[in-house]
Amino acid sequence: MTVEKLLADRGYDTDEIINFCIENGIEAVIPPKKNRVTQRDYDKFIYKIRHLVENAFLKLKQWRGVATRYAKTTSAFVGAVTVRCLFLWLSVVA
């Protein structure tokens, strides 16, 4: 598996991380900090998708059964996550 993009928030906007990405041929999708002297460009569309995925995990973790992992077996936990994702998807579609 190869890494094509590194998606992170502003807290990871350091020269060391950016240089590591450049050296390894990875596109850094990290918005620049506001106090940077030279502002870098980044793929805003990909960053928006990262934000949507992060929000989906936030919604998933708000459900108590998933956040505290009451299920005793892995299959029961996967089932709970699947049911919660189904309810989240239905709330978006309906």
HELIX and SHEET records of a PDB file:
HELIX    1   1 ARG A   10  TYR A   12  5                                   3    
HELIX    2   2 ASP A   15  GLU A   23  1                                   9    
HELIX    3   3 LYS A   44  LYS A   61  1                                  18    
HELIX    4   4 ARG A   64  ALA A   67  1                                   4    
HELIX    5   5 THR A   74  VAL A   93  1                                  20    
SHEET    1   A 2 LYS A   5  LEU A   7  0                                        
SHEET    2   A 2 GLU A  27  VAL A  29  1                                        
END                                                                             
